[in-house]
Amino acid sequence: MNTVEELLKAFLSAILNDEDPPITVVDGLHSLEIAEACYHSSSSGSAIELLDEDEDEEVYDDDFDDAYWDAC
């Protein structure tokens, strides 16, 4: 998927067909984490270390209970 239009179509199709969307909640959280790291790096002038994928998922899993993930 390369375009916003394709992503939106896939997202709408997932909703209409009761399927998993192509972009998950964790994908969104990763994007936010990267954007925040860019902002903080720019304002502080120093590198920001991101968690690796395994550590990252553990952090997110601890932030939300099972009911939250079941609803996703």
PDB file with SEQRES, HELIX, SHEET and CRYST1 records, atoms N, CA, C and O in Angstrom:
SEQRES   1 A   72  MET ASN THR VAL GLU GLU LEU LEU LYS ALA PHE LEU SER          
SEQRES   2 A   72  ALA ILE LEU ASN ASP GLU ASP PRO PRO ILE THR VAL VAL          
SEQRES   3 A   72  ASP GLY LEU HIS SER LEU GLU ILE ALA GLU ALA CYS TYR          
SEQRES   4 A   72  HIS SER SER SER SER GLY SER ALA ILE GLU LEU LEU ASP          
SEQRES   5 A   72  GLU ASP GLU ASP GLU GLU VAL TYR ASP ASP ASP PHE ASP          
SEQRES   6 A   72  ASP ALA TYR TRP ASP ALA CYS                                  
HELIX    1 AA1 VAL A    4  LEU A   16  1                                  13    
HELIX    2 AA2 VAL A   25  SER A   44  1                                  20    
HELIX    3 AA3 GLU A   53  ASP A   63  1                                  11    
HELIX    4 AA4 ASP A   66  ALA A   71  1                                   6    
CRYST1    1.000    1.000    1.000  90.00  90.00  90.00 P 1           1          
ATOM      1  N   MET A   1       0.846  -1.174   0.000  1.00  0.00           N  
ATOM      2  CA  MET A   1       0.000   0.000   0.000  1.00  0.00           C  
ATOM      3  C   MET A   1       0.891   1.236   0.000  1.00  0.00           C  
ATOM      4  O   MET A   1       1.738   1.412   0.876  1.00  0.00           O  
ATOM      5  N   ASN A   2       0.687   2.067  -0.974  1.00  0.00           N  
ATOM      6  CA  ASN A   2       1.576   3.208  -1.116  1.00  0.00           C  
ATOM      7  C   ASN A   2       0.909   4.554  -0.934  1.00  0.00           C  
ATOM      8  O   ASN A   2       1.582   5.543  -0.643  1.00  0.00           O  
ATOM      9  N   THR A   3      -0.383   4.612  -1.098  1.00  0.00           N  
ATOM     10  CA  THR A   3      -1.024   5.920  -1.043  1.00  0.00           C  
ATOM     11  C   THR A   3      -2.011   6.005   0.113  1.00  0.00           C  
ATOM     12  O   THR A   3      -2.481   4.996   0.639  1.00  0.00           O  
ATOM     13  N   VAL A   4      -2.300   7.220   0.482  1.00  0.00           N  
ATOM     14  CA  VAL A   4      -3.290   7.453   1.531  1.00  0.00           C  
ATOM     15  C   VAL A   4      -4.638   6.884   1.100  1.00  0.00           C  
ATOM     16  O   VAL A   4      -5.359   6.298   1.908  1.00  0.00           O  
ATOM     17  N   GLU A   5      -4.971   7.057  -0.166  1.00  0.00           N  
ATOM     18  CA  GLU A   5      -6.247   6.540  -0.672  1.00  0.00           C  
ATOM     19  C   GLU A   5      -6.338   5.024  -0.495  1.00  0.00           C  
ATOM     20  O   GLU A   5      -7.376   4.511  -0.075  1.00  0.00           O  
ATOM     21  N   GLU A   6      -5.257   4.304  -0.814  1.00  0.00           N  
ATOM     22  CA  GLU A   6      -5.254   2.848  -0.653  1.00  0.00           C  
ATOM     23  C   GLU A   6      -5.408   2.454   0.811  1.00  0.00           C  
ATOM     24  O   GLU A   6      -6.129   1.510   1.134  1.00  0.00           O  
ATOM     25  N   LEU A   7      -4.731   3.180   1.692  1.00  0.00           N  
ATOM     26  CA  LEU A   7      -4.838   2.892   3.122  1.00  0.00           C  
ATOM     27  C   LEU A   7      -6.251   3.135   3.633  1.00  0.00           C  
ATOM     28  O   LEU A   7      -6.782   2.339   4.408  1.00  0.00           O  
ATOM     29  N   LEU A   8      -6.857   4.231   3.199  1.00  0.00           N  
ATOM     30  CA  LEU A   8      -8.233   4.523   3.618  1.00  0.00           C  
ATOM     31  C   LEU A   8      -9.213   3.476   3.100  1.00  0.00           C  
ATOM     32  O   LEU A   8     -10.116   3.056   3.823  1.00  0.00           O  
ATOM     33  N   LYS A   9      -9.037   3.055   1.851  1.00  0.00           N  
ATOM     34  CA  LYS A   9      -9.902   2.010   1.294  1.00  0.00           C  
ATOM     35  C   LYS A   9      -9.751   0.705   2.076  1.00  0.00           C  
ATOM     36  O   LYS A   9     -10.743   0.042   2.378  1.00  0.00           O  
ATOM     37  N   ALA A  10      -8.520   0.340   2.400  1.00  0.00           N  
ATOM     38  CA  ALA A  10      -8.281  -0.888   3.161  1.00  0.00           C  
ATOM     39  C   ALA A  10      -8.873  -0.779   4.559  1.00  0.00           C  
ATOM     40  O   ALA A  10      -9.425  -1.750   5.077  1.00  0.00           O  
ATOM     41  N   PHE A  11      -8.764   0.392   5.172  1.00  0.00           N  
ATOM     42  CA  PHE A  11      -9.325   0.612   6.506  1.00  0.00           C  
ATOM     43  C   PHE A  11     -10.846   0.493   6.472  1.00  0.00           C  
ATOM     44  O   PHE A  11     -11.441  -0.185   7.309  1.00  0.00           O  
ATOM     45  N   LEU A  12     -11.468   1.152   5.506  1.00  0.00           N  
ATOM     46  CA  LEU A  12     -12.927   1.085   5.385  1.00  0.00           C  
ATOM     47  C   LEU A  12     -13.394  -0.330   5.068  1.00  0.00           C  
ATOM     48  O   LEU A  12     -14.414  -0.778   5.593  1.00  0.00           O  
ATOM     49  N   SER A  13     -12.668  -1.029   4.228  1.00  0.00           N  
ATOM     50  CA  SER A  13     -13.006  -2.412   3.905  1.00  0.00           C  
ATOM     51  C   SER A  13     -12.939  -3.285   5.154  1.00  0.00           C  
ATOM     52  O   SER A  13     -13.797  -4.142   5.363  1.00  0.00           O  
ATOM     53  N   ALA A  14     -11.925  -3.069   5.977  1.00  0.00           N  
ATOM     54  CA  ALA A  14     -11.796  -3.836   7.219  1.00  0.00           C  
ATOM     55  C   ALA A  14     -12.988  -3.586   8.135  1.00  0.00           C  
ATOM     56  O   ALA A  14     -13.510  -4.518   8.746  1.00  0.00           O  
ATOM     57  N   ILE A  15     -13.415  -2.338   8.231  1.00  0.00           N  
ATOM     58  CA  ILE A  15     -14.572  -2.007   9.077  1.00  0.00           C  
ATOM     59  C   ILE A  15     -15.835  -2.664   8.529  1.00  0.00           C  
ATOM     60  O   ILE A  15     -16.588  -3.293   9.272  1.00  0.00           O  
ATOM     61  N   LEU A  16     -16.058  -2.516   7.233  1.00  0.00           N  
ATOM     62  CA  LEU A  16     -17.276  -3.051   6.618  1.00  0.00           C  
ATOM     63  C   LEU A  16     -17.335  -4.575   6.648  1.00  0.00           C  
ATOM     64  O   LEU A  16     -18.417  -5.157   6.716  1.00  0.00           O  
ATOM     65  N   ASN A  17     -16.171  -5.218   6.597  1.00  0.00           N  
ATOM     66  CA  ASN A  17     -16.119  -6.681   6.559  1.00  0.00           C  
ATOM     67  C   ASN A  17     -15.742  -7.302   7.900  1.00  0.00           C  
ATOM     68  O   ASN A  17     -15.463  -8.498   7.976  1.00  0.00           O  
ATOM     69  N   ASP A  18     -15.734  -6.487   8.960  1.00  0.00           N  
ATOM     70  CA  ASP A  18     -15.396  -6.946  10.309  1.00  0.00           C  
ATOM     71  C   ASP A  18     -14.061  -7.694  10.334  1.00  0.00           C  
ATOM     72  O   ASP A  18     -13.954  -8.788  10.889  1.00  0.00           O  
ATOM     73  N   GLU A  19     -13.050  -7.082   9.721  1.00  0.00           N  
ATOM     74  CA  GLU A  19     -11.707  -7.648   9.656  1.00  0.00           C  
ATOM     75  C   GLU A  19     -10.738  -6.733  10.405  1.00  0.00           C  
ATOM     76  O   GLU A  19     -11.086  -5.613  10.779  1.00  0.00           O  
ATOM     77  N   ASP A  20      -9.535  -7.221  10.614  1.00  0.00           N  
ATOM     78  CA  ASP A  20      -8.508  -6.400  11.244  1.00  0.00           C  
ATOM     79  C   ASP A  20      -8.055  -5.322  10.262  1.00  0.00           C  
ATOM     80  O   ASP A  20      -7.872  -5.609   9.079  1.00  0.00           O  
ATOM     81  N   PRO A  21      -7.870  -4.087  10.733  1.00  0.00           N  
ATOM     82  CA  PRO A  21      -7.395  -3.025   9.844  1.00  0.00           C  
ATOM     83  C   PRO A  21      -5.929  -3.258   9.476  1.00  0.00           C  
ATOM     84  O   PRO A  21      -5.206  -3.936  10.205  1.00  0.00           O  
ATOM     85  N   PRO A  22      -5.490  -2.696   8.341  1.00  0.00           N  
ATOM     86  CA  PRO A  22      -4.105  -2.899   7.913  1.00  0.00           C  
ATOM     87  C   PRO A  22      -3.091  -2.224   8.837  1.00  0.00           C  
ATOM     88  O   PRO A  22      -1.929  -2.627   8.881  1.00  0.00           O  
ATOM     89  N   ILE A  23      -3.518  -1.220   9.559  1.00  0.00           N  
ATOM     90  CA  ILE A  23      -2.638  -0.530  10.505  1.00  0.00           C  
ATOM     91  C   ILE A  23      -3.212  -0.730  11.895  1.00  0.00           C  
ATOM     92  O   ILE A  23      -4.373  -0.411  12.149  1.00  0.00           O  
ATOM     93  N   THR A  24      -2.397  -1.257  12.789  1.00  0.00           N  
ATOM     94  CA  THR A  24      -2.867  -1.593  14.130  1.00  0.00           C  
ATOM     95  C   THR A  24      -2.674  -0.432  15.101  1.00  0.00           C  
ATOM     96  O   THR A  24      -2.049   0.577  14.776  1.00  0.00           O  
ATOM     97  N   VAL A  25      -3.218  -0.598  16.282  1.00  0.00           N  
ATOM     98  CA  VAL A  25      -3.031   0.386  17.352  1.00  0.00           C  
ATOM     99  C   VAL A  25      -1.546   0.527  17.664  1.00  0.00           C  
ATOM    100  O   VAL A  25      -1.056   1.638  17.864  1.00  0.00           O  
ATOM    101  N   VAL A  26      -0.839  -0.579  17.705  1.00  0.00           N  
ATOM    102  CA  VAL A  26       0.596  -0.540  18.006  1.00  0.00           C  
ATOM    103  C   VAL A  26       1.346   0.204  16.902  1.00  0.00           C  
ATOM    104  O   VAL A  26       2.289   0.940  17.191  1.00  0.00           O  
ATOM    105  N   ASP A  27       0.941   0.023  15.639  1.00  0.00           N  
ATOM    106  CA  ASP A  27       1.552   0.794  14.546  1.00  0.00           C  
ATOM    107  C   ASP A  27       1.383   2.293  14.790  1.00  0.00           C  
ATOM    108  O   ASP A  27       2.323   3.069  14.615  1.00  0.00           O  
ATOM    109  N   GLY A  28       0.184   2.689  15.193  1.00  0.00           N  
ATOM    110  CA  GLY A  28      -0.080   4.095  15.486  1.00  0.00           C  
ATOM    111  C   GLY A  28       0.760   4.606  16.640  1.00  0.00           C  
ATOM    112  O   GLY A  28       1.276   5.723  16.601  1.00  0.00           O  
ATOM    113  N   LEU A  29       0.895   3.778  17.673  1.00  0.00           N  
ATOM    114  CA  LEU A  29       1.719   4.169  18.819  1.00  0.00           C  
ATOM    115  C   LEU A  29       3.183   4.310  18.418  1.00  0.00           C  
ATOM    116  O   LEU A  29       3.872   5.209  18.902  1.00  0.00           O  
ATOM    117  N   HIS A  30       3.666   3.432  17.539  1.00  0.00           N  
ATOM    118  CA  HIS A  30       5.051   3.541  17.059  1.00  0.00           C  
ATOM    119  C   HIS A  30       5.248   4.849  16.299  1.00  0.00           C  
ATOM    120  O   HIS A  30       6.260   5.527  16.474  1.00  0.00           O  
ATOM    121  N   SER A  31       4.282   5.201  15.458  1.00  0.00           N  
ATOM    122  CA  SER A  31       4.376   6.460  14.705  1.00  0.00           C  
ATOM    123  C   SER A  31       4.431   7.656  15.644  1.00  0.00           C  
ATOM    124  O   SER A  31       5.218   8.581  15.444  1.00  0.00           O  
ATOM    125  N   LEU A  32       3.592   7.628  16.666  1.00  0.00           N  
ATOM    126  CA  LEU A  32       3.583   8.709  17.651  1.00  0.00           C  
ATOM    127  C   LEU A  32       4.906   8.765  18.404  1.00  0.00           C  
ATOM    128  O   LEU A  32       5.437   9.848  18.650  1.00  0.00           O  
ATOM    129  N   GLU A  33       5.438   7.609  18.768  1.00  0.00           N  
ATOM    130  CA  GLU A  33       6.715   7.548  19.472  1.00  0.00           C  
ATOM    131  C   GLU A  33       7.831   8.159  18.620  1.00  0.00           C  
ATOM    132  O   GLU A  33       8.665   8.906  19.132  1.00  0.00           O  
ATOM    133  N   ILE A  34       7.848   7.847  17.337  1.00  0.00           N  
ATOM    134  CA  ILE A  34       8.870   8.391  16.438  1.00  0.00           C  
ATOM    135  C   ILE A  34       8.714   9.902  16.292  1.00  0.00           C  
ATOM    136  O   ILE A  34       9.701  10.636  16.334  1.00  0.00           O  
ATOM    137  N   ALA A  35       7.480  10.366  16.123  1.00  0.00           N  
ATOM    138  CA  ALA A  35       7.240  11.807  15.991  1.00  0.00           C  
ATOM    139  C   ALA A  35       7.672  12.550  17.253  1.00  0.00           C  
ATOM    140  O   ALA A  35       8.297  13.607  17.170  1.00  0.00           O  
ATOM    141  N   GLU A  36       7.341  12.000  18.421  1.00  0.00           N  
ATOM    142  CA  GLU A  36       7.737  12.642  19.680  1.00  0.00           C  
ATOM    143  C   GLU A  36       9.253  12.640  19.838  1.00  0.00           C  
ATOM    144  O   GLU A  36       9.825  13.620  20.317  1.00  0.00           O  
ATOM    145  N   ALA A  37       9.911  11.551  19.442  1.00  0.00           N  
ATOM    146  CA  ALA A  37      11.370  11.489  19.534  1.00  0.00           C  
ATOM    147  C   ALA A  37      12.004  12.538  18.624  1.00  0.00           C  
ATOM    148  O   ALA A  37      12.985  13.178  19.004  1.00  0.00           O  
ATOM    149  N   CYS A  38      11.451  12.717  17.427  1.00  0.00           N  
ATOM    150  CA  CYS A  38      11.962  13.747  16.508  1.00  0.00           C  
ATOM    151  C   CYS A  38      11.823  15.136  17.125  1.00  0.00           C  
ATOM    152  O   CYS A  38      12.747  15.947  17.068  1.00  0.00           O  
ATOM    153  N   TYR A  39      10.669  15.397  17.711  1.00  0.00           N  
ATOM    154  CA  TYR A  39      10.422  16.698  18.335  1.00  0.00           C  
ATOM    155  C   TYR A  39      11.413  16.938  19.478  1.00  0.00           C  
ATOM    156  O   TYR A  39      12.036  17.997  19.556  1.00  0.00           O  
ATOM    157  N   HIS A  40      11.551  15.948  20.360  1.00  0.00           N  
ATOM    158  CA  HIS A  40      12.445  16.114  21.510  1.00  0.00           C  
ATOM    159  C   HIS A  40      13.907  16.214  21.072  1.00  0.00           C  
ATOM    160  O   HIS A  40      14.676  16.980  21.654  1.00  0.00           O  
ATOM    161  N   SER A  41      14.289  15.453  20.061  1.00  0.00           N  
ATOM    162  CA  SER A  41      15.654  15.524  19.558  1.00  0.00           C  
ATOM    163  C   SER A  41      15.938  16.901  18.971  1.00  0.00           C  
ATOM    164  O   SER A  41      17.009  17.469  19.186  1.00  0.00           O  
ATOM    165  N   SER A  42      14.974  17.429  18.230  1.00  0.00           N  
ATOM    166  CA  SER A  42      15.137  18.748  17.624  1.00  0.00           C  
ATOM    167  C   SER A  42      15.260  19.840  18.679  1.00  0.00           C  
ATOM    168  O   SER A  42      16.099  20.732  18.565  1.00  0.00           O  
ATOM    169  N   SER A  43      14.418  19.763  19.707  1.00  0.00           N  
ATOM    170  CA  SER A  43      14.438  20.818  20.727  1.00  0.00           C  
ATOM    171  C   SER A  43      15.621  20.690  21.680  1.00  0.00           C  
ATOM    172  O   SER A  43      16.103  21.696  22.202  1.00  0.00           O  
ATOM    173  N   SER A  44      16.097  19.465  21.914  1.00  0.00           N  
ATOM    174  CA  SER A  44      17.203  19.280  22.856  1.00  0.00           C  
ATOM    175  C   SER A  44      18.560  19.252  22.165  1.00  0.00           C  
ATOM    176  O   SER A  44      19.589  19.489  22.797  1.00  0.00           O  
ATOM    177  N   GLY A  45      18.560  18.961  20.861  1.00  0.00           N  
ATOM    178  CA  GLY A  45      19.820  18.871  20.131  1.00  0.00           C  
ATOM    179  C   GLY A  45      20.562  17.572  20.368  1.00  0.00           C  
ATOM    180  O   GLY A  45      21.725  17.446  19.986  1.00  0.00           O  
ATOM    181  N   SER A  46      19.909  16.605  20.991  1.00  0.00           N  
ATOM    182  CA  SER A  46      20.576  15.326  21.248  1.00  0.00           C  
ATOM    183  C   SER A  46      19.753  14.168  20.678  1.00  0.00           C  
ATOM    184  O   SER A  46      18.560  14.296  20.401  1.00  0.00           O  
ATOM    185  N   ALA A  47      20.436  13.042  20.514  1.00  0.00           N  
ATOM    186  CA  ALA A  47      19.780  11.849  19.974  1.00  0.00           C  
ATOM    187  C   ALA A  47      18.818  11.271  21.005  1.00  0.00           C  
ATOM    188  O   ALA A  47      19.069  11.328  22.209  1.00  0.00           O  
ATOM    189  N   ILE A  48      17.736  10.726  20.526  1.00  0.00           N  
ATOM    190  CA  ILE A  48      16.746  10.078  21.383  1.00  0.00           C  
ATOM    191  C   ILE A  48      16.756   8.597  21.045  1.00  0.00           C  
ATOM    192  O   ILE A  48      16.603   8.223  19.882  1.00  0.00           O  
ATOM    193  N   GLU A  49      16.933   7.761  22.045  1.00  0.00           N  
ATOM    194  CA  GLU A  49      16.961   6.318  21.815  1.00  0.00           C  
ATOM    195  C   GLU A  49      15.547   5.754  21.908  1.00  0.00           C  
ATOM    196  O   GLU A  49      14.835   5.985  22.886  1.00  0.00           O  
ATOM    197  N   LEU A  50      15.154   5.014  20.879  1.00  0.00           N  
ATOM    198  CA  LEU A  50      13.858   4.353  20.882  1.00  0.00           C  
ATOM    199  C   LEU A  50      14.029   2.927  21.394  1.00  0.00           C  
ATOM    200  O   LEU A  50      15.092   2.326  21.237  1.00  0.00           O  
ATOM    201  N   LEU A  51      12.982   2.395  22.003  1.00  0.00           N  
ATOM    202  CA  LEU A  51      13.011   1.012  22.453  1.00  0.00           C  
ATOM    203  C   LEU A  51      12.999   0.089  21.249  1.00  0.00           C  
ATOM    204  O   LEU A  51      12.449   0.430  20.201  1.00  0.00           O  
ATOM    205  N   ASP A  52      13.618  -1.105  21.402  1.00  0.00           N  
ATOM    206  CA  ASP A  52      13.489  -2.055  20.300  1.00  0.00           C  
ATOM    207  C   ASP A  52      12.093  -2.656  20.327  1.00  0.00           C  
ATOM    208  O   ASP A  52      11.351  -2.472  21.292  1.00  0.00           O  
ATOM    209  N   GLU A  53      11.740  -3.365  19.283  1.00  0.00           N  
ATOM    210  CA  GLU A  53      10.355  -3.817  19.107  1.00  0.00           C  
ATOM    211  C   GLU A  53       9.861  -4.675  20.267  1.00  0.00           C  
ATOM    212  O   GLU A  53       8.725  -4.502  20.710  1.00  0.00           O  
ATOM    213  N   ASP A  54      10.682  -5.596  20.772  1.00  0.00           N  
ATOM    214  CA  ASP A  54      10.248  -6.468  21.867  1.00  0.00           C  
ATOM    215  C   ASP A  54      10.005  -5.677  23.147  1.00  0.00           C  
ATOM    216  O   ASP A  54       9.004  -5.897  23.828  1.00  0.00           O  
ATOM    217  N   GLU A  55      10.909  -4.761  23.480  1.00  0.00           N  
ATOM    218  CA  GLU A  55      10.725  -3.928  24.669  1.00  0.00           C  
ATOM    219  C   GLU A  55       9.508  -3.034  24.510  1.00  0.00           C  
ATOM    220  O   GLU A  55       8.752  -2.822  25.458  1.00  0.00           O  
ATOM    221  N   ASP A  56       9.326  -2.516  23.309  1.00  0.00           N  
ATOM    222  CA  ASP A  56       8.225  -1.619  23.000  1.00  0.00           C  
ATOM    223  C   ASP A  56       6.884  -2.302  23.242  1.00  0.00           C  
ATOM    224  O   ASP A  56       6.003  -1.719  23.876  1.00  0.00           O  
ATOM    225  N   GLU A  57       6.715  -3.520  22.752  1.00  0.00           N  
ATOM    226  CA  GLU A  57       5.451  -4.231  22.915  1.00  0.00           C  
ATOM    227  C   GLU A  57       5.161  -4.510  24.377  1.00  0.00           C  
ATOM    228  O   GLU A  57       4.006  -4.461  24.799  1.00  0.00           O  
ATOM    229  N   GLU A  58       6.204  -4.804  25.166  1.00  0.00           N  
ATOM    230  CA  GLU A  58       5.994  -5.031  26.596  1.00  0.00           C  
ATOM    231  C   GLU A  58       5.475  -3.768  27.272  1.00  0.00           C  
ATOM    232  O   GLU A  58       4.595  -3.846  28.129  1.00  0.00           O  
ATOM    233  N   VAL A  59       6.001  -2.621  26.905  1.00  0.00           N  
ATOM    234  CA  VAL A  59       5.544  -1.355  27.479  1.00  0.00           C  
ATOM    235  C   VAL A  59       4.085  -1.135  27.130  1.00  0.00           C  
ATOM    236  O   VAL A  59       3.279  -0.814  28.004  1.00  0.00           O  
ATOM    237  N   TYR A  60       3.734  -1.305  25.855  1.00  0.00           N  
ATOM    238  CA  TYR A  60       2.356  -1.083  25.440  1.00  0.00           C  
ATOM    239  C   TYR A  60       1.410  -2.094  26.067  1.00  0.00           C  
ATOM    240  O   TYR A  60       0.294  -1.742  26.447  1.00  0.00           O  
ATOM    241  N   ASP A  61       1.841  -3.344  26.180  1.00  0.00           N  
ATOM    242  CA  ASP A  61       0.980  -4.360  26.782  1.00  0.00           C  
ATOM    243  C   ASP A  61       0.672  -4.023  28.231  1.00  0.00           C  
ATOM    244  O   ASP A  61      -0.434  -4.287  28.702  1.00  0.00           O  
ATOM    245  N   ASP A  62       1.626  -3.448  28.942  1.00  0.00           N  
ATOM    246  CA  ASP A  62       1.408  -3.086  30.344  1.00  0.00           C  
ATOM    247  C   ASP A  62       0.487  -1.876  30.488  1.00  0.00           C  
ATOM    248  O   ASP A  62      -0.151  -1.702  31.526  1.00  0.00           O  
ATOM    249  N   ASP A  63       0.417  -1.042  29.453  1.00  0.00           N  
ATOM    250  CA  ASP A  63      -0.387   0.173  29.525  1.00  0.00           C  
ATOM    251  C   ASP A  63      -1.884  -0.070  29.362  1.00  0.00           C  
ATOM    252  O   ASP A  63      -2.692   0.766  29.766  1.00  0.00           O  
ATOM    253  N   PHE A  64      -2.261  -1.201  28.777  1.00  0.00           N  
ATOM    254  CA  PHE A  64      -3.664  -1.460  28.472  1.00  0.00           C  
ATOM    255  C   PHE A  64      -4.069  -2.829  29.005  1.00  0.00           C  
ATOM    256  O   PHE A  64      -3.290  -3.780  28.953  1.00  0.00           O  
ATOM    257  N   ASP A  65      -5.301  -2.921  29.520  1.00  0.00           N  
ATOM    258  CA  ASP A  65      -5.767  -4.210  30.019  1.00  0.00           C  
ATOM    259  C   ASP A  65      -6.293  -5.071  28.867  1.00  0.00           C  
ATOM    260  O   ASP A  65      -6.407  -4.602  27.735  1.00  0.00           O  
ATOM    261  N   ASP A  66      -6.611  -6.333  29.168  1.00  0.00           N  
ATOM    262  CA  ASP A  66      -7.058  -7.275  28.141  1.00  0.00           C  
ATOM    263  C   ASP A  66      -8.321  -6.807  27.432  1.00  0.00           C  
ATOM    264  O   ASP A  66      -8.469  -7.030  26.230  1.00  0.00           O  
ATOM    265  N   ALA A  67      -9.228  -6.165  28.150  1.00  0.00           N  
ATOM    266  CA  ALA A  67     -10.473  -5.691  27.536  1.00  0.00           C  
ATOM    267  C   ALA A  67     -10.177  -4.674  26.440  1.00  0.00           C  
ATOM    268  O   ALA A  67     -10.849  -4.654  25.409  1.00  0.00           O  
ATOM    269  N   TYR A  68      -9.170  -3.829  26.662  1.00  0.00           N  
ATOM    270  CA  TYR A  68      -8.796  -2.847  25.643  1.00  0.00           C  
ATOM    271  C   TYR A  68      -8.325  -3.556  24.375  1.00  0.00           C  
ATOM    272  O   TYR A  68      -8.785  -3.244  23.276  1.00  0.00           O  
ATOM    273  N   TRP A  69      -7.398  -4.519  24.533  1.00  0.00           N  
ATOM    274  CA  TRP A  69      -6.855  -5.210  23.368  1.00  0.00           C  
ATOM    275  C   TRP A  69      -7.920  -6.048  22.677  1.00  0.00           C  
ATOM    276  O   TRP A  69      -7.899  -6.169  21.452  1.00  0.00           O  
ATOM    277  N   ASP A  70      -8.851  -6.629  23.428  1.00  0.00           N  
ATOM    278  CA  ASP A  70      -9.926  -7.414  22.822  1.00  0.00           C  
ATOM    279  C   ASP A  70     -10.825  -6.541  21.959  1.00  0.00           C  
ATOM    280  O   ASP A  70     -11.382  -7.006  20.964  1.00  0.00           O  
ATOM    281  N   ALA A  71     -10.964  -5.284  22.337  1.00  0.00           N  
ATOM    282  CA  ALA A  71     -11.819  -4.363  21.590  1.00  0.00           C  
ATOM    283  C   ALA A  71     -11.153  -3.872  20.308  1.00  0.00           C  
ATOM    284  O   ALA A  71     -11.828  -3.344  19.424  1.00  0.00           O  
ATOM    285  N   CYS A  72      -9.846  -4.040  20.199  1.00  0.00           N  
ATOM    286  CA  CYS A  72      -9.109  -3.542  19.023  1.00  0.00           C  
ATOM    287  C   CYS A  72      -9.259  -4.443  17.826  1.00  0.00           C  
ATOM    288  O   CYS A  72      -8.701  -4.159  16.767  1.00  0.00           O  
TER     289      CYS A  72                                                      
END                                                                             
